[in-house]
Amino acid sequence: MKDVILLVEDESAIADNVVWALTNEGFEVAWVTTGADALRTITERSVHLVILDIGLPDGSGIELCKKIQLSRSMPVIFLSSRAGEIDRVVGLEVGADDYVTKPFSPRELCARVKNVLRRFNNAREKAIIVEAPTLKFGPVAIDPVRMRAKYFGTELELSKTEFRLLAAFVARPGQVLNRDQLMSLAWDEPDSAMERTVDAHIKSLRSKLNEVDPSKSAIETHRGSGYSFRETW
């Protein structure tokens, strides 16, 4: 299923370039030219991110951003010809996740869209795990509030990162997670330079699980792809 990007931009030349670039990157784009049409689209469709021009024919994009945040929680990227620091600060303070000044590179905008969506989705997934009273799958039971985990009834002594890795796996049994995904889910400040650190933490976590029951392989390695948690027990 494609992520739906709502573009709110009244300049057709700019909108055409943005729509073309995002579509080529695999997104579905809904383009409107006014704030009123933007609010209507948000109520009628499932929108995953809004790209919002600050200067609109029927009002301020700043005010529209406030209304969007009140109605639904979704990421917003501002497009603006105003490059001043104050304008950026105001845009971010009203809830925008990024601020892009005109003229801009459509390729860079696509990269920013992907980055904002990744951060937003990861934050939401982390919140779901934390808010869950217990997270269970197979022989694993996780208490997110107390940061405790049991494997076949035995409580595990895990580091914060190992706990987050285990929670990420248990929430997605059978799904192959690559290093970037695991870093985003388990580290507060993921960095591509830490890729091998992921392998080391997986090795440590796997060792602690094997201490409880060495006959079971809970974490499976998919060479060149990543890791997954065993789906059947």
N, C-alpha and C positions, 0 to 999 in steps of 0.2 A: 504494500500500500504506500503510495507516494505522500510525502509531506506536502501540505497545502500552504503556500505563501501568499498572503494578501498584500498586494502592492497598492499603496495610496499615493498617487502621483498625477498631477494635472498636466505635466508637460509630456506630450506624446512621444517626442524624440527620445527622451530619457527612458520613459516607460517601455518603449519597444526594445531598447538595448537590454534592459533589466529582465524583461520577460524572456527574451531570446536566450540570455545567458543562464538564467535559472532553469529554464526548460531543458536546455542541453545538459544540465547537471542532474537531471532526473526529478526535478520538483514540478508540482502542479501549481500554476500561478493564476490567481484571480486578481484582475486589475480594475480598480475604480479610481475616480478622479475627485471625489468629495468625501468629507467626513461623514455625511449622512449615509452615503452608500456604503462606506466602510463599516459603520455600526450595523447596518442592515445585513451586510454579508456575514458578519461575525455571528449574528443570531441565527442565520439560516444555514450556515455551513460549518464544517469542522475545520478551523484554521489553526495552524501550528505556529506561525510566526507572522508578524506584521512589519513590513517595510514602509515607513511613514514619512512623507514630506512635511516639513514644518509649516511651510506656507501653502495653505489650501484655499480654494475659491470661497468656501463657506465657513472659514474659521481657522483657528490656530491648531497646528498639529500637536502642540504642547497640551492644550485642553483636551484634544481627542485622545491623546495617550492616557490622560487621567481617567477618562470615561472607560477606555478599554480595560485598564487595570481594575476598575471597580466592578466591571461586568464579568470578566474572565481573567484567569491567570494565564498569560501567554507572553513570550518574549517579543520585544519591539526593538527595531533598529531605525534610528532617525536618518533621513537624508536631508541635507541642508546646505545652502550656499553660505550660511553663517559659520565662519571658521574660528570665531573668537572663543577664548577660554570660558567666558561667562556663559555663552550659549551652550557649550558642551556640558558645563556643570549643571545648568538648568535642565537640559534634556535628560541627563542621567538621574538627577534628583527626582524627577517626576515618574521614574520607573523604567526608562529605556535601558536596554542591555548593551547598546553600542550606538555610536554616533559617527556617521560617514559624511564628509563634506564633498560638495560638488566643486569641480568635476572629479569623477572617481573612475576607477577601473572596474568594469563589470566582473572580471575574474576575482579581484580582491573582494568585492561585495559578496560573491558566492562563497568565498572562503570564510568570510565573517559570518554569513548565514549558517554555514555548517558548524562553525565553532560555537556560536550562540545556542543553536539547537542541541548540540552535544552537551554543553554545560547545563542547559535547562533540563534536559531529559535525565541526565545523571543525578542532578540535585533532586528531582522528583522521585527517582528510583530509590535514592538513599533515604528520603523522607518516608517512603512507603515501608522500607525495611525497619526503620527506627520506630515508626508508629505501630507496627504490628505487635500484638501482645506476645505471640510466639511464632516462630517460623520453623516448620517441620517438613522434612522429607526423608523417607526411608529411615535409617537409623540415627539421623541427626535431628536434634532439637536445639533451637537457638532462642535465647532471651535477649532481644536487642537492648532493652532498657538497662539490664544489669551486665550486659556484655558477657554473658555466659553461654557456653555451648557444650552439649553432651553428644557423645558418639557411642551408640550401643549402650546407653545408660551411664557411661563414664564421663565425668566432667573433664574437659580439655583445658590445659594451661596454654592459652594463646596470647600472642602479642596483639596490639590493636590492629595492626595491618593484617595479620593472619586471621583474626576474627572477621574483619570486613571481607577478606577474600572468601572465606568459608560461607558467609552470608550471601555474597554475590553468586556463588556457585549453587547454593541450595535454593535460591530464589529462581534459578534458571536451569533446572536439571536437564541434561542432554544437550544444552546449547553450547556451542563452541565459542569461547571468549578469547579474543586475541590480547596481546600485551597492552595495547592502548586502552582497550575497554576495561581491563582489569585495573590498570593504573587509575583511570578515571573513577572507578567504583571504590577503590580501596585506599587511595592516597588523597590527602587534602590538597596537595599541590603537585599534580602529576607532571612529569617531565620526560620527554622522549629519551633523554640520556639515562633514564633509570630502567630501561627495558630488561637488562640482565638482573636487576634487583628483583624484578617480578619472578624470574625463574628461581632465584635463591629462596624467596618467601614461599613459593609453591613447594619447593623441595622440603623446607622445614615443616610446612603444614602437612604435607603428605607423610612425613616421618612420624609426626605426632598421631595421625590417624592410624598408621600401621602399628604403632605401639599398642593400640587398643585391640585391633584385629588385623594381623598381617595377611590373613587369607583373602581379604577384600581389597580391591583397587578402587578407591572412592574417586580419585581425581585421575582422569585419563588425559594423556598427551596426544595431541594431533600435530605431528611434525609439519612445520611451515604454516600452521593455522592458529594454534593456541591450545587451550585446555578446556575440558568440560567435566561436569560432575556426573557420576554414574547415574543412568536413568532408571535402570531396573535392579532390584535387589532380590 
